[in-house]
């Protein structure tokens, strides 16, 4: 029978515990960050879960329609008609909940007497960045690199409003991304066809990361 030294067992247990410790520490920082943003810690996990679960829910903003589009297959020699769903919706977890949180944070910023000009400037800058970097993919919707919203919103917030960078990063990252990436590209999506979910696939990852980065800024 083979017995492992106690030191090896402790080392193995430590290695296995690292991911658990990391997750617990991560959620502790996020919870602390949201508390400093004005949201009770007990609701932080609920909010994150609501955003994640809500990302699967698209609220229709009109009637969906199915059109037949011709696609070339077999080296372009054959034409096949494929059904395509077209329409507009808004994502619960990627747009509705973050938008309401942004309004809440904006109210807190105003209530505490901070100037709103840096917030508006940060939003405008995020709109420009999102508009420039967003790509409309025919038949699929809008694509935006997931790291763009959190990185740029954090930079703008730290430069323009270092005293209250966390809420500004969240507000600018959320509103700037939704306006610049989704709203300003609605006409292009309509022309190219396809189904667009505002705050849905393509921009949801970025908006979710905005919330995480904002809470981390507040936590530190």
VENFENCOR-V494836 format. One record per pair of residues at least 24 apart in sequence whose ideal C-beta (glycine too) atoms are under 10 Angstrom apart, sorted by sequence separation. I is the first residue (numbers start at 1). GAP is how many residues later the second one is. D is the distance in Angstrom with one decimal. If there is no record, write none. Layout:
I|GAP|D, I|GAP|D
//
This chain:
62|24|9.9, 63|24|6.8, 64|24|8.9, 128|24|9.8, 129|24|8.9, 149|24|4.7, 152|24|8.2, 153|24|8.0, 62|25|6.0, 63|25|9.6, 64|25|8.4, 148|25|9.4, 149|25|8.0, 152|25|9.4, 174|25|8.8, 178|25|7.4, 181|25|8.1, 61|26|7.9, 62|26|5.5, 126|26|6.3, 129|26|10.0, 177|26|5.7, 181|26|9.4, 60|27|6.7, 61|27|4.6, 62|27|8.3, 125|27|7.5, 126|27|5.7, 129|27|8.7, 149|27|7.4, 150|27|9.6, 177|27|9.7, 60|28|7.6, 61|28|5.7, 125|28|8.9, 149|28|4.6, 58|29|9.4, 60|29|5.0, 61|29|5.9, 148|29|8.1, 149|29|9.7, 177|29|5.8, 178|29|7.4, 58|30|9.6, 59|30|5.8, 60|30|8.5, 122|30|9.3, 123|30|9.3, 125|30|9.3, 126|30|6.6, 177|30|5.7, 58|31|3.9, 59|31|5.1, 122|31|7.1, 125|31|5.2, 126|31|9.7, 149|31|9.4, 57|32|9.3, 58|32|7.1, 59|32|7.7, 124|32|9.6, 149|32|8.4, 174|32|9.5, 175|32|9.9, 57|33|9.7, 58|33|5.6, 59|33|6.3, 122|33|9.5, 123|33|8.9, 144|33|7.0, 148|33|9.0, 173|33|7.7, 174|33|5.8, 177|33|7.2, 57|34|7.1, 58|34|7.5, 122|34|4.3, 125|34|9.7, 173|34|7.0, 176|34|9.2, 56|35|8.7, 57|35|4.2, 58|35|9.8, 121|35|7.8, 122|35|5.9, 125|35|8.4, 55|36|6.3, 56|36|8.3, 57|36|6.9, 58|36|9.3, 59|36|8.9, 144|36|8.7, 173|36|8.4, 174|36|5.8, 54|37|7.1, 55|37|7.4, 56|37|7.4, 57|37|9.7, 58|37|9.6, 59|37|7.3, 119|37|9.9, 122|37|8.7, 144|37|4.8, 170|37|9.7, 173|37|3.4, 174|37|7.8, 54|38|3.5, 55|38|3.7, 118|38|8.7, 119|38|8.8, 121|38|9.8, 122|38|5.3, 143|38|8.8, 144|38|9.0, 172|38|8.5, 173|38|8.1, 53|39|8.3, 54|39|2.8, 55|39|5.5, 57|39|9.0, 118|39|8.2, 121|39|5.8, 122|39|7.1, 142|39|5.6, 171|39|9.3, 51|40|9.8, 53|40|6.6, 54|40|7.5, 55|40|9.7, 120|40|9.7, 121|40|9.0, 142|40|6.2, 170|40|6.1, 173|40|7.6, 174|40|9.0, 51|41|8.5, 52|41|6.3, 54|41|9.0, 118|41|8.9, 119|41|8.1, 141|41|8.9, 144|41|9.9, 169|41|6.9, 170|41|6.3, 173|41|7.0, 50|42|8.3, 51|42|4.3, 54|42|7.1, 55|42|9.4, 118|42|4.0, 119|42|6.9, 142|42|9.9, 169|42|9.4, 170|42|9.9, 172|42|9.5, 50|43|6.9, 51|43|7.6, 54|43|5.7, 117|43|8.7, 118|43|4.1, 122|43|9.6, 126|43|9.5, 129|43|9.9, 130|43|9.3, 134|43|8.7, 142|43|5.6, 170|43|8.4, 171|43|8.7, 49|44|9.5, 54|44|9.5, 117|44|9.3, 118|44|9.4, 141|44|9.0, 142|44|9.5, 169|44|6.4, 170|44|3.8, 48|45|9.8, 51|45|9.7, 115|45|10.0, 116|45|9.9, 118|45|9.4, 119|45|8.8, 123|45|8.9, 126|45|9.2, 127|45|8.9, 130|45|9.9, 131|45|9.2, 136|45|9.7, 169|45|4.5, 170|45|8.1, 50|46|10.0, 51|46|5.4, 115|46|8.2, 118|46|8.6, 122|46|5.5, 126|46|4.7, 130|46|5.7, 131|46|9.9, 134|46|6.7, 135|46|9.3, 142|46|8.7, 168|46|8.5, 169|46|9.5, 50|47|6.0, 51|47|7.1, 114|47|7.3, 118|47|9.7, 121|47|9.6, 122|47|7.9, 125|47|7.3, 126|47|6.3, 129|47|7.2, 130|47|5.0, 133|47|8.6, 134|47|4.0, 142|47|6.9, 166|47|8.9, 167|47|7.1, 169|47|9.6, 170|47|8.8, 115|48|9.9, 119|48|8.2, 123|48|6.8, 124|48|8.7, 126|48|8.8, 127|48|8.0, 128|48|8.2, 129|48|8.8, 130|48|8.3, 131|48|8.3, 132|48|8.1, 133|48|8.0, 134|48|8.0, 141|48|6.5, 166|48|5.0, 169|48|5.9, 170|48|9.0, 114|49|7.2, 115|49|9.6, 119|49|5.4, 122|49|7.5, 123|49|4.9, 126|49|7.3, 127|49|4.8, 130|49|7.4, 131|49|4.1, 132|49|9.9, 136|49|5.5, 140|49|9.5, 165|49|8.4, 166|49|7.1, 168|49|9.3, 169|49|9.0, 47|50|7.4, 51|50|9.0, 114|50|5.4, 118|50|6.5, 122|50|3.7, 123|50|9.2, 126|50|2.3, 127|50|8.4, 130|50|2.9, 131|50|7.1, 134|50|8.1, 135|50|9.0, 136|50|9.9, 138|50|9.7, 139|50|9.9, 166|50|8.4, 167|50|9.2, 47|51|9.8, 112|51|9.9, 120|51|9.6, 121|51|8.7, 122|51|8.7, 123|51|9.2, 124|51|9.9, 125|51|7.2, 126|51|6.5, 127|51|9.2, 129|51|6.8, 130|51|4.3, 134|51|6.0, 136|51|9.9, 138|51|8.9, 141|51|9.6, 166|51|4.3, 167|51|7.8, 109|52|8.6, 112|52|7.6, 116|52|9.9, 119|52|5.9, 120|52|9.0, 123|52|5.2, 124|52|7.7, 126|52|9.6, 127|52|4.9, 128|52|6.7, 129|52|9.4, 130|52|8.5, 131|52|9.6, 136|52|4.8, 137|52|9.3, 140|52|9.5, 142|52|9.4, 165|52|5.3, 166|52|3.6, 86|53|9.2, 114|53|8.7, 119|53|6.9, 122|53|9.3, 123|53|5.1, 126|53|8.2, 127|53|3.9, 130|53|9.8, 131|53|5.3, 136|53|5.9, 138|53|9.4, 139|53|7.4, 140|53|10.0, 141|53|5.7, 153|53|9.2, 164|53|9.9, 165|53|8.2, 166|53|8.4, 47|54|7.5, 84|54|9.7, 85|54|9.5, 114|54|8.7, 118|54|9.3, 122|54|7.4, 123|54|10.0, 126|54|6.5, 127|54|8.9, 130|54|8.2, 131|54|7.7, 134|54|9.6, 138|54|4.4, 139|54|6.2, 140|54|5.9, 141|54|6.7, 142|54|6.8, 149|54|7.7, 152|54|9.7, 153|54|9.9, 164|54|9.2, 166|54|9.2, 84|55|6.0, 109|55|6.2, 112|55|9.4, 116|55|10.0, 120|55|9.9, 124|55|9.3, 125|55|9.6, 126|55|9.6, 130|55|9.4, 136|55|9.0, 137|55|8.3, 138|55|6.6, 139|55|4.5, 140|55|8.4, 141|55|4.9, 142|55|9.3, 148|55|9.5, 150|55|9.6, 151|55|9.5, 154|55|10.0, 108|56|8.9, 119|56|9.3, 123|56|7.7, 124|56|9.4, 127|56|9.0, 128|56|9.9, 136|56|6.1, 138|56|6.5, 139|56|8.6, 140|56|9.2, 141|56|6.9, 142|56|9.1, 146|56|9.5, 149|56|8.8, 150|56|6.7, 153|56|9.5, 154|56|8.5, 157|56|9.5, 82|57|9.1, 123|57|9.3, 127|57|7.4, 137|57|7.8, 141|57|9.7, 146|57|8.6, 149|57|3.7, 150|57|8.9, 153|57|5.7, 157|57|8.1, 109|58|5.5, 136|58|8.6, 142|58|8.9, 143|58|8.7, 144|58|6.1, 145|58|9.9, 146|58|8.7, 147|58|8.8, 148|58|6.1, 149|58|6.3, 150|58|9.0, 151|58|8.9, 152|58|9.7, 105|59|9.4, 108|59|6.4, 109|59|7.3, 141|59|7.3, 142|59|8.7, 143|59|4.8, 144|59|5.0, 146|59|3.8, 147|59|7.4, 149|59|9.3, 150|59|4.2, 151|59|9.6, 154|59|5.3, 158|59|7.8, 107|60|9.9, 136|60|9.1, 141|60|6.5, 142|60|4.5, 143|60|8.2, 144|60|9.7, 145|60|9.0, 146|60|4.8, 149|60|6.7, 150|60|4.9, 153|60|7.4, 154|60|7.7, 157|60|7.3, 105|61|8.5, 106|61|7.7, 140|61|8.0, 141|61|5.2, 142|61|6.4, 144|61|8.6, 145|61|7.3, 146|61|9.3, 148|61|9.5, 149|61|5.0, 150|61|8.7, 153|61|7.7, 39|62|8.1, 105|62|4.1, 106|62|9.4, 109|62|7.7, 140|62|7.7, 141|62|8.9, 144|62|5.7, 146|62|8.5, 147|62|7.1, 148|62|10.0, 150|62|7.3, 151|62|7.9, 154|62|8.9, 38|63|10.0, 104|63|9.2, 105|63|8.3, 144|63|9.5, 146|63|6.1, 150|63|4.1, 154|63|6.4, 37|64|8.8, 105|64|9.6, 106|64|9.5, 149|64|8.7, 150|64|8.1, 153|64|9.8, 39|65|8.1, 102|65|8.8, 105|65|5.6, 106|65|5.6, 137|65|7.9, 38|66|7.3, 39|66|9.1, 101|66|9.7, 104|66|9.7, 105|66|5.4, 136|66|9.5, 147|66|9.8, 150|66|9.5, 34|67|9.7, 37|67|9.0, 38|67|7.2, 104|67|9.6, 135|67|8.8, 150|67|10.0, 37|68|6.4, 71|68|9.4, 102|68|6.4, 103|68|8.6, 134|68|8.2, 38|69|9.1, 39|69|9.7, 69|69|9.4, 101|69|6.9, 102|69|4.7, 105|69|9.0, 106|69|8.9, 134|69|7.7, 38|70|4.9, 69|70|7.5, 101|70|8.8, 102|70|8.8, 37|71|7.6, 38|71|9.7, 102|71|8.9, 103|71|9.9, 98|72|8.0, 99|72|10.0, 102|72|4.7, 103|72|9.3, 38|73|9.3, 98|73|9.6, 101|73|7.4, 102|73|5.6, 130|73|8.1, 38|74|9.3, 100|74|9.9, 102|74|10.0, 98|75|8.7, 99|75|6.6, 98|76|4.4, 99|76|7.4, 102|76|9.0, 130|76|8.5, 97|77|9.7, 98|77|8.7, 95|79|8.6, 98|79|8.9, 99|79|7.0, 94|80|9.5, 98|80|7.8, 95|82|9.6, 94|83|9.4, 95|83|5.9, 94|84|8.5, 126|84|9.4, 91|87|9.9, 95|87|7.8, 90|88|9.4, 94|88|9.4, 91|91|9.5, 90|92|9.0, 88|94|9.9, 88|98|7.4, 99|99|9.6, 99|100|8.0, 88|101|8.3, 98|101|7.1, 88|102|8.3, 95|102|8.2, 96|102|9.1, 97|102|9.0, 86|103|9.1, 94|103|7.6, 95|103|5.0, 96|103|7.5, 86|104|8.2, 94|104|7.7, 95|104|2.7, 92|105|9.8, 94|105|3.2, 95|105|7.6, 86|106|10.0, 89|106|7.4, 90|106|9.5, 91|106|4.9, 93|106|7.6, 94|106|5.5, 98|106|9.4, 86|107|5.6, 87|107|9.0, 88|107|7.8, 89|107|7.4, 90|107|6.9, 91|107|6.3, 92|107|8.3, 93|107|8.8, 94|107|8.4, 85|108|9.6, 86|108|6.2, 87|108|5.3, 88|108|5.5, 89|108|4.6, 90|108|4.5, 91|108|4.0, 92|108|9.4, 94|108|9.2, 95|108|8.7, 99|108|9.6, 102|108|9.7, 84|109|6.2, 85|109|8.0, 86|109|6.0, 87|109|7.7, 88|109|8.0, 89|109|7.1, 90|109|6.4, 91|109|3.9, 94|109|6.6, 95|109|8.6, 98|109|5.4, 102|109|10.0, 105|109|8.5, 84|110|6.8, 85|110|4.9, 86|110|8.8, 87|110|9.1, 88|110|7.5, 89|110|9.4, 90|110|8.1, 91|110|8.3, 94|110|3.8, 97|110|9.6, 98|110|8.3, 101|110|7.6, 84|111|8.1, 89|111|7.2, 93|111|7.0, 94|111|8.8, 91|112|8.8, 94|112|9.1, 95|112|7.7, 98|112|7.6, 91|113|6.5, 94|113|5.4, 98|113|6.8, 101|113|9.6, 93|114|8.7, 94|114|7.4, 97|114|9.4, 93|115|7.8, 91|116|9.1, 69|124|6.9, 69|125|9.7, 67|126|7.0, 37|127|9.7, 67|127|10.0, 38|128|10.0, 37|129|5.7, 38|129|8.0, 36|130|6.9, 37|130|5.9, 65|130|9.7, 36|131|9.3, 64|131|7.3, 34|132|9.3, 33|133|6.7, 37|133|7.3, 61|135|9.4, 34|136|9.9, 61|136|9.4, 58|137|8.6, 60|137|9.5, 61|137|7.9, 58|138|9.8, 59|138|8.9, 58|139|4.7, 59|139|9.3, 57|140|9.7, 58|140|8.9, 58|141|9.2, 55|142|9.6, 58|142|6.0, 57|143|9.5, 58|143|9.4, 55|144|8.4, 56|144|9.5, 54|145|9.4, 55|145|7.4, 55|146|8.5, 55|149|5.3, 54|150|9.6, 55|150|9.3, 52|152|9.6, 55|152|9.4, 51|153|8.8, 55|153|7.6, 51|156|8.5, 52|156|7.6, 51|157|6.2, 48|160|8.5, 51|160|7.1, 48|163|7.7, 47|164|8.2, 48|164|8.5, 48|167|9.4, 47|168|9.9, 44|171|7.8, 37|174|9.6, 39|176|9.0, 34|177|8.7, 37|177|7.1, 33|178|9.5, 37|178|6.7, 33|179|8.7, 36|179|8.3, 39|179|10.0, 33|180|9.4, 34|180|8.8, 35|180|9.1, 37|180|9.3, 38|180|9.4, 30|181|8.7, 33|181|7.2, 34|181|5.1, 36|181|9.3, 37|181|5.2, 30|182|6.5, 33|182|3.1, 36|182|4.1, 37|182|9.4, 29|183|9.7, 32|183|8.0, 33|183|5.8, 35|183|8.1, 36|183|6.9, 30|184|9.7, 31|184|8.0, 32|184|9.5, 33|184|7.0, 34|184|7.3, 35|184|8.7, 36|184|9.8, 30|185|4.7, 33|185|3.9, 34|185|8.5, 26|186|8.9, 29|186|7.4, 30|186|6.9, 32|186|7.6, 33|186|3.5, 29|187|6.1, 32|187|4.6, 33|187|8.0, 30|188|9.3, 31|188|8.3, 32|188|9.2, 29|189|9.3, 30|189|6.9, 26|190|8.9, 29|190|4.3, 28|191|8.4, 29|191|7.7, 26|193|9.9
//
